[in-house]
Amino acid sequence: MKLYQALAGICLFGALAAPAGAVAGSRTVKLSLNEALRMARDNNYTIKAARSRVDQADAKILQTRQSYLPKVTLSETVMVTNDPGAALVFKLQQNSVRQADFLPEKLNDAATINDFNTSIQVAQPIYNADAAIGRRVASTARKAQEYMASRTEESIELQVSKVYYGLVLARKNIESIEQSIIAMREHSREAGKAYQAGILPKSDKLSTEVRLAELNEQKLMLHDAVRNATDALRVMLNLEQDVMVIPIGGFVIGKGAPDVDDARVPESRGDLMAMQTYREIAAQQGDMARASRLPRVNGFLRTDLHSDNIFGGGSSWTMGVNVQWDIFDGRASEGRIQEAKAMELEAMYSYEAAKNGSLAEIRKAAREMKTAKARIAVAQQALSESRVSLDYISEQFKTGMAMTFELLMREGAYTYANLRLNQARHDYCVARSELDYYRGKQ
């Protein structure tokens, strides 16, 4: 008996000491579910990363402006040479040629010459069909990233909801177990008195202590569940490690059953919209590959300033139009067209698969929600009946009219019914969150 008493005492001490150790030196933040979701939208790194991809898409759109805006290049080139031909050309460009420069001895044995060339070049696209389509591709890709960022936000909100409800469940189960521990302690004291009086055998007295140890063990495990859920919530909300999150909301059970249309596809859902956009992108990339077969027309203007010392001497300019047409590119454009068609088919198949999967997910979440609500009603009835039964057996046990195993059975049934009710409420709220997620923003 002393062994079981020691075991129960150790478990009880651990159960009482664990919560105190968890909050020692920490800050407490009380959050409702809506507040937790708002913090996730503001602070979650995954959501921020998704929004950064939208910013990257904006940057790519900015880059495509080169398809119609001019490109201006300023360059400075310094050369030193005694090559006869180059020396004569440099002097012509510098407007410094003299009659004496054409003497044979000077042409054959040219002196070293310096040339500073300051050049400004302007290239202006005139007709570039594939680049113009590329700009549309970049704009469409940005829309896809916006859809995916919205869906990422919804995914994080679902995860936060699940973890939040898990934290609520663990805390409510701790409350239920603590109530059972208080009641079981009283029963254990009654059993001890009966054992001392010689009314109750030692095995029955030990069985009450074993049950008390089991309850304390459950409580220890539930405290771990609280810590795990708190850690996960801190990560998703980007909170500091010393913050203890206390949920201030419970399980809210709605009235009526969810209205689900099995034939309605949530086409406005972010991920499905993104897949449709990817299909558009693939089609546009095919158009872009076809357009690459067309000629490109670009205008250019160049001015040069040559001098034997910087910023002086002669100047010149050149203007023209360049037409470039790749008559045969080794079938590269044909391969890009074929690749774009395959990508378009892939996007279509992925969309259809996700659409069909979304209907199954919606139906599953709706069924789980309806079943959880029915389980709540069953668990509430079972809890009420087990409470009456436990109260009756407890009174009988105190007067010696009930056996110890009867008391333990009734106590176990009551505790189990309490935990079942908490679990059913938790499952209802999680299923409702999943249903909203799979439906998408209405």
N, C-alpha and C positions, 0 to 999 in steps of 0.2 A: 504493500500500500504506500509505503514511503517513496518507492520509486515512481509510482504514478503521480503522487502528489508533487514530487520534485519536477517531473516532466511538465505537468500542468502549470506549475509556478513559473518555470523557465519560459514556456510558450507565452504565458500571459504577460510576463515582464517584457519579452521581446515585442509583443503586439503593442504594448503601451509605449515602449521606448522608441519604436520605429518612427511613428509620425513626428515625435518631437525632434528626432535627429534630422528628419527630412526638411524641416522648416527652419532649423537653427541657422541663424545668420543669413536668412534669405528674405527677399522682398515678396510680398503677396499682392497679386493682381487679380481682382475679381472681374470676370468677363461673362457677358451674355454671348450667345451664339452669334448674333448679328455683329457684336463688337469684334469677336474673333475673326469673322469673315472680313470685316472692314480692315482690320490690321493685316490680314493675309494679302488683301488686294494692294495695300500700301507698301508692305515690307517684304513679302516673299520673294526670294531670289529667283525661283523658277519663273514667276510671273514677270519679274524685271528682265530676265533673259529673253523671254518671248517678246516683250515690248522693244528690247534692243534689236531684235531681228526685224521689226517694223522700221526702226531707224536705219538699219542697214539697207533695207529696200528703198527707203527715201534717198539714201546716198547713191544707190545704183541708178535711180531715176535721174538724179542730178548729173551723173556721169554720161547719160545718154544724150545730153544737150550738145555734145560734141558733134552729133549728126547734122546739126544745122547752124551752130555758132562757129565763128572763125577761130582759128588757132594762130596766135601771134607769138613768134619766137625771136628773142634778141640774143645775138651771139657776138663774141669778140674772139678773133683768131690772130695770133702773132706768129709770124714766120720769118726766118733768117736763112738766106740762101746765096750761093754764088753761081747757081746754075744759070747759064747764059740765057736760055729760053725763058725761064721763070723770071729772071731779073728784068728782061725786056718787057714781059707781060705786066709785072708789078709796076714798072715805071709808066706804062700806058694807063694802067688803072689809077695811078696816083696823079695823072696829068703832069708828069715831070720829065717827059721825053725831050731830048735835045738832038740836034743834028749830029753832034759828035758821038751820040750813043750808037750810031749806025756804022761807025768806023770799024773795019775788020778786026783791028787789034783789040778794041773794046768788046766787040761781040764774041771774039774767041777767048778773051781773058777777062770775063766780067768781074766787076768788083762786088764785094759782099753787099747785099741790100736788105734792109728791114721792111716788113710790110705789116701794118696794123689794119686788120679788116673788121670794121664794125658793120654788122648785118642785121636787118629787120626783115623777117619773113612772115607773110600773112597767107594762110591757107583757108579757103572758103568752100565748104561743101555746097555743091549745086544740085546734084541728083545722086542720092544714095538710098535705094529702095529698101535694102535689108536693114540698114541702120535705123530707118524710120519705123520699121516693124519692130525692131529691137526695143525701141522706146515704148511701144505698146506692150511688149512682153514684160518690161520692167514695171510698168504701171499695174498690169494684171497680177504680177508676182507680189506686189505690195498688198493688193487686196487679199491674196491668199494668206500672207503673213498676218494681216489684221484679223482674219477669221481664226487662224490658229492661235493667235494671242488671246482672243476672246475665249476659245475653247480651253486653253491652258488655264485661264483664270477660273473657269467653271470646274475644271478637274481639281485644282487646288482647293476650291471651296468645298467640293465633295469630300476630299481627304480630311480637311479641317473639321467638317461636320461629323464624319465618322469618328475621328479621334476625340472630338469634344463629347459626343454621346458616349463613347467608351469610357471617358473620364467620369462622366455623370453616373454611368452604370456601376463602375468600380466603387465610387463613393456611396452610392445608395446600397450596394451590396454590403459594404462595410457597416453601414448603419443597421442593416437587417441582422448581420452576424453579431454585432455588438448587443442588440436586443436579445438575441438567443443566448449569448454568453451570460448576460445578466440573469436571465431566467434559469439557465443551466446551473449557475453558481448557487442559486437558491435551492434548486433541486438537489444539488450535491451536498449542501449543508443539511437538508432534510434527511438525505440518505445517510449522512454521517451520524446524525442523531439516532436514527433508527438502528444503525449498526452498533453504536455504543450501548443502546438499550437491548441489544440482542434480538431485535425483531427482524433485521435485514442481514442476509449473508454477506460475507466479504466480497464475493464475486459481483454482487449487485452494486455494492458501494464503489468498487473499482470501475465498473462499466460507466458510471456517471462521470468519473474523472477522465476516463478515456474519451468520452464524448466531448467533454469540455476542452481537452487537448486538441481534438479534431477541429473544433470551432476556432480555437486560437490559431491553428495552422492555416485554416482558410483565411483568417483575417490577415495573417502575415503575407500570404500570396496575393491577396487583394491590395495590400499596400504596395507591393511590387507593381501590380497592374496600374495603380495610380501614378507611381513614379514613371513607368514606361510611357503612359499616355501623356503625362506632363512633359517629358523630354521630347516626344514627337511633336507636341503642340508648340513647344518653344522653338523648335527648328523651323516649323512651317510659318510661325509668326515672326521669326527673327528676333526672339527675345533673349536677354542675357541668361546665362546658366544659373544665376542665383535667384531667378524669378520663380515663385510658386504660383501657379495658375489655379484659381478657385472658380469653378463654373457656378454662375448664379441662376442659371436656367435649368429647368427640369425637362421631363418628357411631356411634350404637348401632344395630346391625342385629338385628332380632328373628328368631326362628325361626318357620318356617311361614308360611302365607298368612293374610291377614285374613279373618275370618268375617263375611260380609256377607249379610244377608237382604234381597233386593231388594223384597220385599213389605212389609217393616216400616217404618212411618213413625215418625221420632223425635218423636212428639207431645209428649214431655216437654221438648223443646228450648225454651229461654227465649223466643226470638222467636215460635215457633209458639204457645206458651202465652199470650204477650202478645196475639197476634192473636185468639185465642179470647176473651180477656178484653175486647178492644175490641168484639167482637160482642155480648157481654153488656151492655157499657156502652150500645151503640146501642139495644138492646132496652129497657133501663131508661130511657133518655132518651125513648123513645116512650111508656112508661108514665107518665113524669113529665109529658109534654105532655098526655096524656089527663086526668091528675089535676088539671092546672091549670084544667080546666073546672068542677071542684067548688067549692063555697063554702068560704071561709076564715073561721074563727071565732077571735077573739082577745079576751082579757080585758084590762082596763086599770084602773089605780088611780092617782089623782093627788091630791097634797096641796099646798096653796099657803099661804104665809105672806106677808101684805101689811103693810107698815108705812111710815110716813113717814120712819123711820130704820131702818137694816138690823137684822134679827133682832128684831122686836118687832111689836106690833099684833095683827090678827086672823088666824085660820087657818080653812081650809076643806078639804074633801076631796070627791072625785068617784070613783065606781066604776061600771063598766059592762062590757058585752059588745058587741063589734062583729062583725057578720056581713057579709061582702062576697062578692058573687057576680057574676062577670063573665058576664052573659047572652050577650053577643055581643062578641067582641074583634077584629072585622074579619077573621076567619078566620086569625088569627095562630097559634092553637093547632093548627088543622088543618094549617097549613104546617109546624109543628114536628113533628107526627106523621109527615107525609110525608117530611120530611128525615131523621127517625130511621130510618124503614124503608129509605131509600136508603143510609144509613150502615151499617145492619146488612148489607145486601146487599154493599156494598163490602168490609166486614170479612170476610164469608164468602168472596168471590172472592179477596181477598188471601191469606186463609189457604189456600185450595185451591191457588193458584198457588205459594205458598211451600212447601207440602207436596210438590207434584209436583216442584218444583225441588230440594228437599232430597234426594229419592231419586236424581235425576240426579247431584247433587253427590257423594253418597255412593258411587255406582257409579264415577264418574270418579276420585275419590280412591283407591278400592280398586284400580282398574285401574292407575293410575299407581304405586301402591305395589308391586303385583305385577311390573309391567314394570321398575321400578327395581331390584328384587331380582334379576330375571333379568339386567339390565344389569350388575349388580355381578359376577355370576359370569362373564359374558362378558369384562368389563374385567379381572378378575383373571387370567383365562387369557391374554388378550392382553398384559397387563403381564409375566407370567412368560415368555411366548414371546419378546416383544420384548427382554427383558433378556438372554436367552440369545443371541439373534441379535446384539444390540449388543455383548455381550462378545466374541463370536466375530469380528465384523468389526473391533472395536477391536484385537484381537491381530493380525489380518491386516494392518490398516492400519499398525501399528507396524513390521512387517517388509516393507512395500511390496507386499504381496500383494493389497491391496484398494484400490479407487479412493475418492477423496474423496467423490464423490456417494453411494457406497454407505454410507459412514460417516454422512453427513448424513441419509440416508433412514432408517437404523436408529435414529439418535439422535432424529430427529423422531418416529418411530413410538413409541419408548419414552416420550418426554415426553408425547405425545398420549394414550397408554394410561394413564399415571399421572393426567393431568388428567381423563380420562374416568371413571376409577375414583372419584376424589374427587367428581366431579359426580353420578355414579350414587348414591353414598352420601348425598350432600346431598339429592338428589331423593327418595330413599326416606324420609328423616327428615321432610322437608317434607310429603310425601304422607301420612305417618302422622299428623302434626299436623293436617292438613286433614281427614282421616277422622275423627279424634276431635272436631274442631270441628263438622263437619256432622252427626255423630251426636248431639252434645250430651252433657251430663253424664248418665251412666247411673244 
